[in-house]
Amino acid sequence: MKNFNPADNIQDLQYFGEFGGVNPSISDSSTYTFLSAKTMFDTFEGNMEGCYLYSRHSSPSNLYLDKAMAAMEGTESANVSASGMGAITPTLLQLCGTGDHIVSSRTIYGGTYAFLKNFTPRFGIKTTFVDITKLDVVEAAITPETRVLYCETVSNPLLEVADIEGLAKIAKRYKLTLVVDNTFSPLSVSPAKLGADIVIHSLTKYINGSSDTVGGVTCASQEFIDSLKNVNSGASMLLGPTMDSLRSASVMKNLRTLHIRMKQHSYNAMYLAERFEKDGLKTVYPGLKSHPSHEIYKTMINPEYGFGGMMTLDVGTLEKANALMELMQAKNLGYLAVSLGFYKTLFSAPGTSTSSEIPMEEQIEMGLTDGLIRFSIGLDNDIERTYQMMKKCMMELDILTAESILTE
Ligand SMILES: *Cc1c(COP(=O)(O)O)cnc(C)c1O
C-alpha cells in the first residue's frame, strides 16, 4: 500500500502516436480489417490479443484510457463506458441475476439508488439499503442469496465514508463481490488496494474535470472485464454503453492534470470547511475533525491528494439555501448546477436535485435536510478572497450574523 501512488502509475505509462506524436492517435473506425479469416474467428472467440473487431467491443483509443484507469486503481484491467451509469448498470447486471440479492449503502448517487430500487427488481434482483458506516448492520443484511456489497467511498451527498477494509473483510467471509464507486475520491483513495474487487468511476466528474462530457469506467480483474465484454454474454457488450474514441482521447488528455487539480480542490475545500465551521455553520467535510469518519478516512487516503473537494453546508431552510445559491451565482462565485469536479465551484440543494429520486421520508431518515447545500469546490486561485466573498453573501441573507463574525 505504502508504495502505491496512483498518479505515478498513470505517469509511468508511455504512449506514442503511430507517427511518433506525443499523444496516441485517435482511432476513428467502427470496424477493423483482418488479414485472414481465421484471425477474425479467433478474435470473436476472444482468443486474439491485440486484434480489434468492432468498436462497441473495444477500440485502440478506449484501450489506452482503460490502461490508464487500471494503472490508477491498481487493477489488472478496466473498461471505459459512455457514462458513469453506463459502467454501474452493466457491472451489477453482470454480477447478479434472478433471485440474487445486493446489500447497498443507502446514501448513494440518486441514479444508482433508482436503478437498484426501481429497475433491477424487474429482473428479480433485490436490494437491501443499509447504513454503510455500521459494519454490524451491513453483515446482518447479508442473506444466502447476497452476491454484491455496493457502496461509494465517500457518499453522495452526505459525505459518509465507507470503511473499505472492513467491508472487504465481510465480503471475503461471505464470498461477495465488493463494488466501490470511487467517483468522489480519485487518487485520494485506492479502493482496490484496500480490498475492493471492482472500482467504478463516473469520469464525468473529477477525472475529466471540464464538465464537457459524460463518461464512466469499471476497473477490475482481467477475468471480470473479459466477462463484461464477452460477445455472447457480456452486459457491456450487449447493452452497448460504449464510449466514443474521440471522447476517450479527450478524457485521457484531461487525466494528465488530475493530480494537480485534486490537490487544489482539496486545499480549497479544507480552507473553506475550516472557516465556515468556525463561523458556526453546520459544515460536513471529511477533512474536519468533527466529521464522524475523519479518523478512519485519514487511514484510507493517499495523503498528498487530501480529503477531496466536496463539502456540504446546512444553512437552515430550503428558502435560504436557494437564496444563497442564487446570490453566489450572481456574484460569480460558482454555478448553481449539479455535478462536480469543475474548475468553478458548483452548488446545488441535493434534496430537490441529485437525490430527488430518494423519497422524502427516507431523505429525512438519512439526515438529508432541506437547508443542505452540496458544494464541489473549484480551483479558485485565491481561496481567502472567495471565502470573504461567500461570507458577505451569507451575511446579506442573515445566514451568518455580525456576532458570529465578531467573535472570531
Ligand atoms: C455522477 C455520478 C454517477 C453517475 O455518473 P454519470 O456519468 O452521470 O452517468 C455515479 N456515481 C456518482 C457518485 C456520481 O457522482
The ligand as a Tripos MOL2 file, in Angstrom:
@<TRIPOS>MOLECULE
LIG
   15    15     1     0     0
SMALL
NO_CHARGES

@<TRIPOS>ATOM
      1 C1        -22.4480   11.3530  -11.3390 C.3       1 LIG1
      2 C2        -22.2980   10.1200  -10.5630 C.ar      1 LIG1
      3 C3        -22.6550    8.8930  -11.0980 C.ar      1 LIG1
      4 C4        -23.2640    8.7470  -12.4700 C.3       1 LIG1
      5 O1        -22.3670    9.0960  -13.4780 O.3       1 LIG1
      6 P1        -22.8350    9.6630  -14.9260 P.3       1 LIG1
      7 O2        -21.5350    9.9030  -15.5900 O.co2     1 LIG1
      8 O3        -23.6500   10.8650  -14.6810 O.co2     1 LIG1
      9 O4        -23.6360    8.5720  -15.5500 O.co2     1 LIG1
     10 C5        -22.4450    7.7620  -10.3270 C.ar      1 LIG1
     11 N1        -21.9300    7.8400   -9.0870 N.ar      1 LIG1
     12 C6        -21.5910    9.0070   -8.5340 C.ar      1 LIG1
     13 C7        -21.0220    9.0320   -7.1700 C.3       1 LIG1
     14 C8        -21.7600   10.1980   -9.2430 C.ar      1 LIG1
     15 O5        -21.4270   11.3570   -8.6800 O.3       1 LIG1
@<TRIPOS>BOND
     1     1     2 1
     2     2     3 ar
     3     2    14 ar
     4     3     4 1
     5     3    10 ar
     6     4     5 1
     7     5     6 1
     8     6     7 2
     9     6     8 1
    10     6     9 1
    11    10    11 ar
    12    11    12 ar
    13    12    13 1
    14    12    14 ar
    15    14    15 1
@<TRIPOS>SUBSTRUCTURE
     1 LIG1         1 GROUP 0 **** ****
